[in-house]
Amino acid sequence: MSIVCRHQTARSGVNESDSYQEANRRAWDDLVARNSVFARTATDEECAHPLVSLDSRGWLPGRVDGMKVLCLAAGGGWQSILYAAAGADVTVFDLSPEMLALDTREAARRKLAVRTVQGSMDDLSVFENGAFDIVHHPVSTCYVPKLEPVYREVARVLRDRGLYISQHKTPTCMQISERDPRNRYVLGISYYHEGALPAVADTSYRESGAVEYLHRWESLVGDLCRSGFVIEDLTEPRRGDPKAKPGHFKHRGMFTAPFVRIKARRIASQIVSHEPPRLWVPDGAQDQLGKSDE
Ligand SMILES: C[S@@+](CC[C@H](N)C(=O)[O-])C[C@H]1O[C@@H](n2cnc3c(N)ncnc32)[C@H](O)[C@@H]1O
């Protein structure tokens, strides 16, 4: 297969004045320089059985050859290489040029075709409507302040009945600030925290230098449904180990699930409304109704 590693910058580009994007681009470029485990490329063994490596749950179709796959915020040469090894037509989109350079390098080394595009996941305007059959989106929505624009863009670039597999840090994972002297984990950040998260003492599930945000369940799941998706499955990948010592991320993983993985289907005919339902109520009763809704 010919090597087609095209590196492109999304039309709107990365707005340098957007501090979260700039900080996160820098943080991820640094993680590559420090050989982070998150920048681990696919191995020969994994490439021998690419769909098994990508999809232990059986969420993908039996074959993906010829399918158009968007690996979203998935730089680093893992997902893109495995999909390409399985015969898919792959585009990998990421904020970090250094992460994308790993995709380019690995694709060239393995003589696979992978297209790389740099940009921020909340603006996919570089892609046409319905351009992809599958969007595969590893943990990364913690790096954007709002989820709804991301889901809206994914819904737009997926064809009708297309598959959206995404993984996210859970709200509880983002709320934990420290471990107390009795090795219990403290929810030191409000569930309703708005804006960039403060620095915390327990950094097991935080990346140094990155600006991160908490997304509540009503956004992680609710915004997904409101954006025109139907959820087909949801899992909580295990990271806990009962033998892990306090201070290890696997110890903390025994107390709360750090991640949620969602299988969703784009259903274009779904009635989508971002308006809250309107219900006529007698004058003066609105407040009470609002309270009962909380
Ligand atoms: C945990 S890594 C995921 C990729 C990795 N291959 C994996 O297997 O987990 C998170 C990725 O999100 C990217 N990222 C962070 N903010 C982003 C944004 N606003 N738009 C697109 N990608 C972003 C980072 O550059 C990084 O490559």
The ligand as a Tripos MOL2 file, in Angstrom:
@<TRIPOS>MOLECULE
LIG
   27    29     1     0     0
SMALL
NO_CHARGES

@<TRIPOS>ATOM
      1 C1         -4.9980   10.3060   26.2150 C.3       1 LIG1
      2 S1         -4.4410   10.9610   24.6500 S.3       1 LIG1
      3 C2         -5.3200    9.9340   23.5500 C.3       1 LIG1
      4 C3         -4.5110    9.3160   22.4720 C.3       1 LIG1
      5 C4         -3.7910    8.0480   22.7230 C.3       1 LIG1
      6 N1         -3.4370    7.4910   21.4340 N.3       1 LIG1
      7 C5         -4.5000    6.9570   23.5390 C.2       1 LIG1
      8 O1         -4.4590    5.8210   23.1370 O.co2     1 LIG1
      9 O2         -5.0610    7.2030   24.5940 O.co2     1 LIG1
     10 C6         -5.3330   12.4880   24.5700 C.3       1 LIG1
     11 C7         -5.1130   13.2200   23.2590 C.3       1 LIG1
     12 O3         -5.9930   14.3350   23.2160 O.3       1 LIG1
     13 C8         -5.3430   15.3630   22.5040 C.3       1 LIG1
     14 N2         -6.0400   16.6420   22.7340 N.ar      1 LIG1
     15 C9         -6.0500   17.4150   23.8380 C.ar      1 LIG1
     16 N3         -6.8480   18.4780   23.6480 N.ar      1 LIG1
     17 C10        -7.3700   18.3650   22.4010 C.ar      1 LIG1
     18 C11        -8.2650   19.1550   21.6230 C.ar      1 LIG1
     19 N4         -8.8120   20.2870   22.1110 N.pl3     1 LIG1
     20 N5         -8.5780   18.7270   20.3860 N.ar      1 LIG1
     21 C12        -8.0160   17.6060   19.8720 C.ar      1 LIG1
     22 N6         -7.1620   16.8230   20.5590 N.ar      1 LIG1
     23 C13        -6.8450   17.1850   21.8130 C.ar      1 LIG1
     24 C14        -3.9210   15.3070   23.0220 C.3       1 LIG1
     25 O4         -3.0190   15.9570   22.1720 O.3       1 LIG1
     26 C15        -3.7020   13.7920   23.1010 C.3       1 LIG1
     27 O5         -3.1360   13.3090   21.9220 O.3       1 LIG1
@<TRIPOS>BOND
     1     1     2 1
     2     2     3 1
     3     2    10 1
     4     3     4 1
     5     4     5 1
     6     5     6 1
     7     5     7 1
     8     7     8 2
     9     7     9 1
    10    10    11 1
    11    11    12 1
    12    11    26 1
    13    12    13 1
    14    13    14 1
    15    13    24 1
    16    14    15 ar
    17    14    23 ar
    18    15    16 ar
    19    16    17 ar
    20    17    18 ar
    21    17    23 ar
    22    18    19 1
    23    18    20 ar
    24    20    21 ar
    25    21    22 ar
    26    22    23 ar
    27    24    25 1
    28    24    26 1
    29    26    27 1
@<TRIPOS>SUBSTRUCTURE
     1 LIG1         1 GROUP 0 **** ****
